[in-house]
Amino acid sequence: MAGLAARVAAWQRRMGGTPGPFGGSGEASDGSPVKVELFLNGAWVDITSLVMTRSGSEKIHITRGQGDEAGQTERSVCRFQLNNRNGYFSPRNPTSPYYGQLGRNTPLRVHVPNPSDGGKLYRFWGEISNWPTKWDISGSDIWVEVDAAGILRRLAQGAAPTHSVLYTAITDPGFESLLAYWPCEDISGSISIASALTNGSTMTISGYPNLAYYNDFGSSELLPDMTDATFSGGVQGYLTTTPAQTRFLLSIPPDGVTDGKVICALIMKSSSVTTWELVYNTGGTLTLRVLDSAGVTVSGGVSAFGDVRGKRLRVSIELQQNGGNIDCAVRYLEVTSTTATSATGTVAGKTMARITDIKMAPAPVSGGVSRGLDFSTLGHVTLQNAITSMTDLGERLDPSGETAGARIQRICAEEGIPFDGVGDLSDTVRMGSQAKKKPVDLISEATEADLGVLSENLTVFGLGYRVRTNLYNQDPALTLSYSANQLAENLTPVDDDQFTRNDITVTRQDGDTAHQALTTGAMGTADPPTGIGIYGESVTLNVESDSTLADQASWRLHMGTVDEARYPQVSVNLAHPTFTANQALKTAVLRLRQGDRVVITNPPAWLPPDDISLIVLGLAETIDHFEHRITLNCAPASPYEVGVLDSGDHGRLDTAGAELAAAVDSSSTSISVSTTSGPAWTTDTADMPFDVRAGGEVMRVTAVSGSSSPQTFTVTRSVNGIVKSHSAGTDLSLANPTVIAL
């Protein structure tokens, strides 16, 4: 009996005297069937009836997004307990129906029905990395503590790549018919140039190259200066001798190099044509010269064309047998362009043979000019027996200048991560070069530069990115009424300095620095009571150009000097009759995404009368048999109300300073306004009406008379529900001044 009593006591302690919240169908008390599913043996399996959401903290807990304004998007987390009395969720239990199917990173998803159409609305999509089994002292209560995480957890575990972007682009999965590849990224002091192919031979070095010197190709590690050097590499035997294509990166200084310098020589195993020399000519042009075994020039080839001086190029030499002739072409593509410059030619009556050697910057076969390329750089030399597009590397040829949104999308595609973009991915900040970092770190770097919203996808195990410009001037995705009791907890306004930043320094990686500070006003750097003192922040960004740094600093200063109360959290309970009786409102809550705008109307009388406008940064969610509570982590939405040309709401510029020239009582509809700094107020009737704010009261201006200060405003009072007397000297400004966006 003592053992039975212990088991009963344990059961009551664990269960709180209540049955499980979900029946076999997973029906919660608010009528919403929550579903918890595992992906096992190629199919989604419903395990809802085994989820234990009991008394105390034993509920389904979900968090995702940002925890606060200063944070970054964290991995989403889903925690709950699974009934394991039958041993179903012990991975190595051979009697479990799931034996051999449970393991590290087992996929998990949680969803509820869409109240509007009955479809699925996912609350979590992630993986379970381990299956810790626990039990009480009686052995009658056995459970598994599930701690699942979104995709960011696994991405954070990965290692940084060992090779440059361009090296990886060429070798993984590998160019078509790649016969030889020398990256030329060898470190200073190397005695040869390594091949990137397991069966490839090294290039020998003649002369004295300055290895690991040049860094202006954003997709590559440092490349050599070839002022006094030649690289020579042999090519392994291959069967298909036509076509043949050699490509490499090239940078020749703006002043050019010595006339007749050979940039690249292809040695062919043939009795009639043995050498193809790409030659630099005075004026920056290129010529493809063809020689026989005696070093005598053969007619044909490619005549002088183009101008390669002072450019970062990818160069291509292409050879193709065409009947009894050899067609040849030379092309070069600036790494920031998608249009190549080309010239073609024909060598009549000759037959292609296998290329046996490639020489970079050799002395000409015919003599007269020394080896090397004065103050020039080359690298990433490839040989293929296929002709491919000059743009086959896409953005990986030079990621510098790629937009943040496009970079995140590309990295996800390269890593096989499902991706969902919200907004125009091309309307984002332009990035700098791409370093050897983990994919998740590169994505975070782009997010930090653009200041958009990174999220974990809720419809698949992947990522999403919402561009910053998509956050601007949003209509509310959800409107809640305080007076209608639609909130589950009281609002907690916070007037603090936790996220205040009024002195910003922004530095570009390997670049310049810009500084912006707010020196006047209530949020300025002056000591109290004139201002609040200095709140500094320094940020280093990987952006394309120094010219963008001032704008970056200004926008971050704007974000850090919001002069209003914060409402860090807003909570609702979807099991409350307010939502069970209003399916549209419930759907709006369930559809909220990070970055959406939420408005709370009719705040209590002891708070400012204006609607509370917030941006959703993240959320915490709990589900049990009594409630479905969602707590939104929020930040003020006002910084994202930005200027729009020819817009009545977002197209007005404020003066630099204005105040009431005379006292105003609570009923006056005519006020006198002095401009203390900046231009006078508009008198054009086409610009009316507009709203101004003085002493917390919003007034609607319907007419302005007088061309110089002071001016007379005709106003409608109490636009925001506040009407009172104001003394002379009270500051007056636009109620919704225009902000210039980043």
URWO-V510223 format. One record per residue. N is the residue number from 1. PHI is phi in radians with two decimals (none if undefined). PSI is psi as a letter, one per 20 degrees, with the letter a starting at -180 (* if undefined). NEAR is the number of other ideal C-beta (glycine too) atoms within 10 Angstrom. Layout:
n: [N/N]
phi: [PHI/PHI]
psi: [PSI/PSI]
near: [NEAR/NEAR]
//
This chain:
n: [1/2/3/4/5/6/7/8/9/10/11/12/13/14/15/16/17/18/19/20/21/22/23/24/25/26/27/28/29/30/31/32/33/34/35/36/37/38/39/40/41/42/43/44/45/46/47/48/49/50/51/52/53/54/55/56/57/58/59/60/61/62/63/64/65/66/67/68/69/70/71/72/73/74/75/76/77/78/79/80/81/82/83/84/85/86/87/88/89/90/91/92/93/94/95/96/97/98/99/100/101/102/103/104/105/106/107/108/109/110/111/112/113/114/115/116/117/118/119/120/121/122/123/124/125/126/127/128/129/130/131/132/133/134/135/136/137/138/139/140/141/142/143/144/145/146/147/148/149/150/151/152/153/154/155/156/157/158/159/160/161/162/163/164/165/166/167/168/169/170/171/172/173/174/175/176/177/178/179/180/181/182/183/184/185/186/187/188/189/190/191/192/193/194/195/196/197/198/199/200/201/202/203/204/205/206/207/208/209/210/211/212/213/214/215/216/217/218/219/220/221/222/223/224/225/226/227/228/229/230/231/232/233/234/235/236/237/238/239/240/241/242/243/244/245/246/247/248/249/250/251/252/253/254/255/256/257/258/259/260/261/262/263/264/265/266/267/268/269/270/271/272/273/274/275/276/277/278/279/280/281/282/283/284/285/286/287/288/289/290/291/292/293/294/295/296/297/298/299/300/301/302/303/304/305/306/307/308/309/310/311/312/313/314/315/316/317/318/319/320/321/322/323/324/325/326/327/328/329/330/331/332/333/334/335/336/337/338/339/340/341/342/343/344/345/346/347/348/349/350/351/352/353/354/355/356/357/358/359/360/361/362/363/364/365/366/367/368/369/370/371/372/373/374/375/376/377/378/379/380/381/382/383/384/385/386/387/388/389/390/391/392/393/394/395/396/397/398/399/400/401/402/403/404/405/406/407/408/409/410/411/412/413/414/415/416/417/418/419/420/421/422/423/424/425/426/427/428/429/430/431/432/433/434/435/436/437/438/439/440/441/442/443/444/445/446/447/448/449/450/451/452/453/454/455/456/457/458/459/460/461/462/463/464/465/466/467/468/469/470/471/472/473/474/475/476/477/478/479/480/481/482/483/484/485/486/487/488/489/490/491/492/493/494/495/496/497/498/499/500/501/502/503/504/505/506/507/508/509/510/511/512/513/514/515/516/517/518/519/520/521/522/523/524/525/526/527/528/529/530/531/532/533/534/535/536/537/538/539/540/541/542/543/544/545/546/547/548/549/550/551/552/553/554/555/556/557/558/559/560/561/562/563/564/565/566/567/568/569/570/571/572/573/574/575/576/577/578/579/580/581/582/583/584/585/586/587/588/589/590/591/592/593/594/595/596/597/598/599/600/601/602/603/604/605/606/607/608/609/610/611/612/613/614/615/616/617/618/619/620/621/622/623/624/625/626/627/628/629/630/631/632/633/634/635/636/637/638/639/640/641/642/643/644/645/646/647/648/649/650/651/652/653/654/655/656/657/658/659/660/661/662/663/664/665/666/667/668/669/670/671/672/673/674/675/676/677/678/679/680/681/682/683/684/685/686/687/688/689/690/691/692/693/694/695/696/697/698/699/700/701/702/703/704/705/706/707/708/709/710/711/712/713/714/715/716/717/718/719/720/721/722/723/724/725/726/727/728/729/730/731/732/733/734/735/736/737/738/739/740/741/742]
phi: [none/-1.08/-1.14/-1.11/-1.07/-1.12/-1.17/-1.12/-1.08/-1.13/-1.05/-1.15/-1.10/-1.32/-1.67/1.12/1.30/-2.13/-1.28/-1.05/-1.28/-1.98/-1.35/-1.04/-1.56/1.30/-1.42/-1.48/-1.16/-1.51/1.51/-1.77/-1.28/-1.31/-2.07/-2.07/-2.31/-1.94/-1.63/-2.22/0.92/1.45/-2.55/-1.44/-2.00/-1.35/-2.03/-0.98/-1.16/-1.78/-1.39/-1.81/-1.95/-1.83/-1.22/1.19/-1.60/-1.40/-2.38/-1.45/-1.96/-2.29/-2.28/-2.76/1.49/-1.62/-1.48/-2.78/-1.14/-1.55/-1.49/-1.92/-1.08/-1.72/-1.03/-1.26/-2.34/-2.28/-2.19/-2.90/-1.99/-1.97/-1.14/-2.12/-1.10/-1.65/1.32/-1.02/-1.87/-1.66/-0.94/-1.79/-1.49/-1.21/-1.53/-1.29/-1.13/-1.82/-1.01/1.43/-1.92/-1.61/-2.94/-1.21/1.11/-1.26/-1.11/-2.38/-2.47/-2.24/-2.55/-2.19/-1.29/-1.25/-1.05/-1.45/-2.34/1.43/-1.27/-1.65/-2.10/-1.36/-1.78/-2.77/-2.53/-2.82/-2.40/-1.77/-1.58/-2.66/-2.27/-1.25/-1.66/-2.27/-2.66/-1.50/-1.14/-1.38/1.36/-1.66/-2.06/-2.25/-2.63/-2.00/-1.49/-1.49/-2.34/-1.60/-2.39/-1.32/-1.12/-1.12/-1.08/-1.18/-1.11/-1.20/-1.38/-1.18/-1.61/-1.18/-1.13/-1.61/-2.25/-1.21/-1.03/-1.22/-0.98/-1.15/-1.08/-1.41/-1.81/-2.27/-1.45/1.93/-1.15/-1.08/0.95/-1.32/-1.78/-2.70/-2.71/-2.11/-1.14/1.13/-1.68/-1.09/-1.30/-1.02/1.69/-1.11/-1.77/-2.72/-1.83/-1.29/-1.49/-1.53/-1.76/-1.09/-1.80/-1.62/-1.66/-1.32/-1.65/-1.45/-1.91/-2.02/1.62/-2.34/-1.26/-1.69/-1.24/0.90/-1.99/-1.69/-2.19/-1.54/-1.60/-1.15/-1.72/-2.11/-1.26/-1.03/-2.00/-1.42/-1.56/-1.80/-0.98/-2.40/-2.78/-2.30/-1.91/-2.27/-2.32/-1.52/-1.94/-1.05/-1.06/-2.55/-1.62/-1.43/-1.59/-2.41/-1.41/-2.43/-2.44/-2.02/-2.33/-2.88/-1.50/-2.56/-2.38/-1.91/-1.09/-1.00/-1.43/1.37/-2.25/-1.11/-1.01/1.60/-1.11/-1.61/-1.48/-2.59/-2.23/-1.85/-1.77/-2.00/-1.42/-2.62/-1.53/-1.92/-2.25/-2.03/-2.43/-2.09/-1.96/-1.57/-1.99/-1.55/-2.08/-0.91/1.67/1.53/-1.43/-2.05/-2.34/-1.79/-1.78/-2.01/-2.27/-1.59/-1.16/-1.61/1.42/-1.60/-1.18/-1.71/-1.13/2.02/1.42/-2.11/-1.28/-1.03/-2.72/1.29/-2.66/-1.75/-1.23/1.17/-2.19/-1.75/-2.20/-1.97/-1.90/-2.31/-1.97/-2.18/-2.17/-2.59/-1.22/-2.33/1.15/-1.59/-2.09/-2.00/-1.44/-2.34/-2.60/-2.17/-2.34/-2.45/-2.25/-1.14/-1.15/-1.69/-2.04/-2.07/-2.07/-1.59/-1.73/-2.40/-2.56/-2.23/-2.82/-2.45/-1.88/-1.40/1.22/-2.15/-2.14/-1.25/-2.31/-1.23/-1.41/-1.79/-2.55/-2.22/-2.14/-1.89/1.07/-1.46/-1.23/-1.08/-1.03/-1.39/1.40/1.72/-2.32/-1.32/-1.25/1.48/-2.27/-1.00/0.91/-2.01/-2.26/-2.55/3.11/0.93/-1.50/-2.21/-2.28/-2.32/-1.79/-2.74/-1.73/-2.16/-1.15/-1.17/-1.81/-1.18/-1.57/1.01/-1.15/-1.26/-1.11/-2.76/-1.17/-1.04/1.63/-1.17/-1.26/-1.03/-1.10/-1.15/-1.15/-1.06/-1.08/-1.14/-1.09/-1.05/-1.12/-1.14/-1.63/1.25/-1.70/-0.97/-2.34/-2.27/-1.73/-2.07/1.69/-1.45/-1.12/-1.43/-1.63/-2.39/-1.10/-1.46/-1.61/-1.52/-1.19/-1.91/-1.45/-1.41/-2.28/-1.01/-0.93/-1.16/-1.27/-1.14/-1.15/-1.12/-1.09/-1.21/-1.10/-1.13/-1.22/-1.56/1.09/-1.55/-2.13/-1.51/-2.49/-1.64/-1.13/-1.70/-1.88/-2.89/-1.37/-2.80/-2.12/-2.35/-2.41/-1.88/-1.20/-1.00/-1.13/-1.32/-1.50/-1.29/0.85/-1.36/-1.29/-1.11/-1.43/-2.63/-2.12/-2.06/-1.88/-1.14/-1.19/-1.57/1.04/-1.60/-1.80/-1.49/-2.43/-1.10/-1.21/-2.23/-1.18/-2.21/-1.81/-2.42/-2.01/-1.06/-2.03/-1.33/-2.50/-2.10/-2.50/-2.03/-2.12/-2.09/-2.10/-1.52/-0.94/1.06/-2.39/-1.54/-2.32/-2.22/-2.33/-2.39/-2.48/-1.66/-1.76/-2.19/1.52/-1.10/-1.80/-1.34/-1.42/-1.12/-1.14/-1.03/-1.58/-1.15/-2.38/-2.15/1.60/-1.56/-2.11/-1.65/-2.66/-2.12/-2.30/-1.93/-2.15/-1.70/-1.92/-1.19/-2.36/-1.11/-1.14/-1.61/-1.17/-1.09/-1.16/-1.06/-1.14/-1.13/-1.16/-1.18/-1.13/-1.03/-1.17/-1.58/-2.17/-1.22/-1.76/-2.78/-1.21/-1.65/-2.14/-1.06/-2.43/-2.29/-2.09/-2.31/-2.12/-1.23/-1.48/-1.26/-0.96/-0.93/-1.71/-1.15/-1.62/-2.32/-1.13/-1.15/-1.16/-1.10/-1.08/-1.06/-1.14/-1.18/-1.55/-1.03/-2.04/-1.03/1.68/-1.21/-1.71/-2.12/-2.08/-1.95/-1.71/0.92/-1.15/-1.12/-1.09/-1.46/-1.86/-0.96/-1.34/-1.19/-1.00/-1.64/-1.93/-2.32/-1.90/-1.40/-1.70/-3.01/-2.72/-2.17/-2.38/-2.24/-2.30/-2.50/-1.42/-1.92/-2.66/-2.24/-1.74/-2.14/-1.95/-1.57/-1.54/-2.26/-2.39/-1.00/-1.54/-1.00/-1.08/-1.63/-1.53/-2.09/-1.21/-2.34/-1.04/1.06/-1.90/-1.16/-1.52/-2.18/-2.10/-1.93/-1.70/-1.44/-1.29/-1.33/-3.08/-2.65/-2.65/-1.21/-1.38/-2.57/-1.09/-2.26/-1.51/-1.35/-2.07/-1.15/-1.98/-2.29/-2.24/-1.81/-2.16/-1.76/-1.62/-1.59/-2.80/1.60/-1.27/-1.23/-1.32/-1.11/-1.99/-1.21/-1.11/-1.20/-1.53/-1.62/-1.50/-2.58/-1.81/-2.15/-2.22/-2.48/1.00/1.52/-1.68/-1.70/-2.05/-1.74/-1.52/-1.86/-2.80/-2.31/-2.14/1.69/-1.63/-2.36/-1.27/-1.40/-2.00/-1.83/-1.81/-1.66/-2.30/-1.81/-1.54/1.00/-1.12/-1.83/1.54/-1.90/-2.48/-2.84/-1.43/-2.31/-1.52/-1.05/1.62/-1.14/-1.04/-2.33/-2.61/-1.03/-1.19/-2.33/-1.20/-1.27/-2.01/-1.41/-1.32/-1.13]
psi: [h/h/g/g/h/g/g/g/g/g/g/h/g/h/i/k/j/q/r/q/h/p/a/h/i/k/o/r/h/j/j/o/o/p/p/p/q/q/o/p/k/j/q/p/p/o/j/h/i/j/p/o/n/b/r/c/i/n/r/o/p/p/q/q/b/q/h/a/h/i/r/r/p/r/p/q/p/p/p/r/q/p/o/k/h/j/j/h/k/o/h/j/o/i/i/p/i/j/p/i/i/p/a/p/l/p/q/q/q/p/q/r/q/o/h/h/j/i/a/p/o/p/h/q/o/b/q/o/h/r/m/p/p/q/r/r/h/i/j/i/o/p/r/p/o/p/n/q/q/a/h/h/g/h/h/i/i/q/q/q/q/i/r/r/g/g/g/h/h/h/i/o/i/p/q/p/l/o/h/q/p/o/h/k/j/q/r/p/i/q/i/r/o/q/q/i/q/h/j/q/q/r/p/q/p/p/b/m/q/n/q/l/g/p/j/i/o/i/i/q/r/p/r/q/p/k/g/m/q/p/p/p/p/q/p/q/q/r/g/o/i/p/r/p/p/p/q/r/q/p/o/p/r/h/i/a/a/p/p/i/p/p/g/q/p/p/p/p/n/q/i/h/o/h/p/o/p/o/p/p/q/p/i/j/r/q/p/o/p/p/q/a/i/j/j/p/p/p/q/b/b/p/r/p/r/a/o/j/p/k/q/o/q/p/q/p/p/p/p/p/p/n/c/j/r/o/p/q/q/p/q/q/p/p/i/j/r/j/p/q/p/q/q/r/r/p/o/q/k/q/p/q/a/p/p/h/q/p/p/p/l/r/q/q/h/i/r/h/q/r/r/r/o/o/k/r/q/r/r/l/p/q/p/q/l/q/p/r/q/i/k/i/i/b/i/i/h/n/i/p/i/p/q/g/g/h/g/g/g/g/g/g/g/h/j/k/o/p/q/o/p/o/a/o/h/i/l/r/q/p/r/b/r/o/r/n/r/q/g/h/h/h/g/h/g/h/g/h/h/h/k/b/o/p/r/p/p/i/i/r/n/a/q/q/p/o/q/g/h/i/i/p/l/q/q/p/h/p/p/q/p/g/h/j/l/j/q/i/q/q/q/n/q/o/n/a/k/h/j/p/o/j/o/p/p/p/p/p/p/k/b/a/q/q/p/p/q/o/i/r/r/h/j/r/i/q/q/q/i/g/b/j/r/p/n/q/p/p/p/p/q/m/r/g/q/h/i/i/h/g/h/g/h/g/g/h/g/g/h/i/k/p/m/r/q/q/n/h/q/p/p/q/o/i/i/q/h/h/h/h/i/n/h/g/g/g/g/h/g/h/i/p/q/p/i/q/p/p/p/o/r/l/r/q/h/i/r/q/i/q/q/o/p/q/p/p/h/a/q/p/p/p/p/a/j/h/q/n/p/p/o/p/p/r/q/p/i/h/h/j/o/r/q/p/q/k/p/h/h/k/k/p/p/r/r/i/p/q/r/p/i/q/q/p/a/i/i/q/j/p/q/p/p/p/o/i/p/a/r/r/q/q/j/p/h/i/i/q/r/q/p/r/p/p/k/i/p/p/q/o/p/i/q/p/q/p/i/r/p/q/q/p/p/p/q/p/r/l/h/j/i/p/p/r/q/q/q/q/i/p/q/p/r/q/h/m/q/p/p/p/r/*]
near: [5/6/10/10/10/15/16/12/13/17/15/12/14/17/15/11/9/13/9/18/22/24/13/10/11/19/15/24/13/20/10/21/14/23/21/26/16/22/15/16/9/6/8/13/13/13/20/20/13/20/24/21/22/20/14/9/10/20/24/25/18/22/20/25/23/21/15/15/18/12/12/12/24/17/18/25/17/25/17/24/20/20/17/22/12/13/16/18/24/18/17/11/16/8/9/17/11/18/14/11/15/20/12/11/15/21/15/22/22/23/20/21/17/15/22/14/10/7/9/13/18/15/24/23/23/26/18/21/15/15/19/10/15/11/13/16/9/15/12/17/19/17/22/23/15/23/15/26/22/27/21/21/19/17/18/13/9/12/6/11/17/8/17/25/25/26/20/16/21/21/16/10/7/12/19/12/16/17/24/24/22/26/23/29/22/24/9/11/7/16/8/14/24/15/19/19/16/5/8/19/16/17/24/14/18/17/14/11/26/17/20/18/14/22/13/14/26/24/22/25/20/21/27/26/22/31/19/16/21/22/27/18/21/17/20/14/9/14/6/11/17/16/19/29/22/24/26/22/24/27/23/25/13/8/10/21/23/12/12/19/24/24/24/24/25/23/19/23/13/18/9/15/22/20/24/26/23/23/21/26/16/11/11/18/18/24/18/26/20/25/19/16/12/7/12/10/14/19/11/20/22/25/13/15/18/18/14/23/16/12/19/20/22/23/22/21/25/23/25/15/16/13/7/9/16/28/18/23/18/24/22/22/23/16/22/12/16/11/9/17/18/16/19/14/17/15/23/11/13/20/16/21/17/19/23/15/18/25/24/30/28/25/18/19/19/15/9/7/17/16/19/25/25/18/16/22/26/24/26/26/24/21/25/19/19/14/16/16/11/20/14/13/21/12/20/19/26/24/25/21/16/25/22/28/28/19/27/31/22/20/20/21/11/14/16/7/20/14/19/17/19/18/19/12/21/12/14/27/24/18/27/21/21/25/17/15/14/17/18/22/15/24/26/19/22/29/22/18/25/28/18/27/26/23/24/24/20/22/14/16/20/18/27/23/29/22/25/23/18/20/23/18/16/17/8/17/16/22/15/22/15/17/9/10/11/22/17/18/12/8/17/11/14/10/8/9/12/10/16/15/21/24/21/25/17/26/19/21/12/10/16/12/13/19/15/19/17/22/11/13/16/14/18/18/19/16/10/8/7/12/17/20/14/14/18/13/16/11/15/14/22/24/27/20/13/14/11/18/22/14/17/22/22/18/21/20/20/19/18/22/22/17/12/14/15/19/21/21/17/24/15/24/21/23/22/19/10/19/24/16/9/14/13/9/20/24/17/20/22/23/14/16/16/24/25/21/21/24/17/22/15/14/18/10/7/6/14/14/16/16/15/23/19/25/22/23/20/21/24/18/21/20/28/26/20/16/18/28/19/21/19/26/23/25/21/20/21/14/19/21/20/17/16/14/7/6/11/11/12/18/12/17/13/17/18/12/15/25/19/21/18/14/14/24/9/11/8/14/12/11/24/18/25/17/19/14/9/12/10/17/22/15/14/7/10/5/14/15/15/18/17/23/19/21/14/13/23/21/27/18/21/14/13/21/10/14/9/7/16/17/20/15/22/16/25/13/17/15/18/17/11/16/14/13/13/22/11/12/13/17/15/26/15/17/20/17/15/18/18/11/19/18]
//
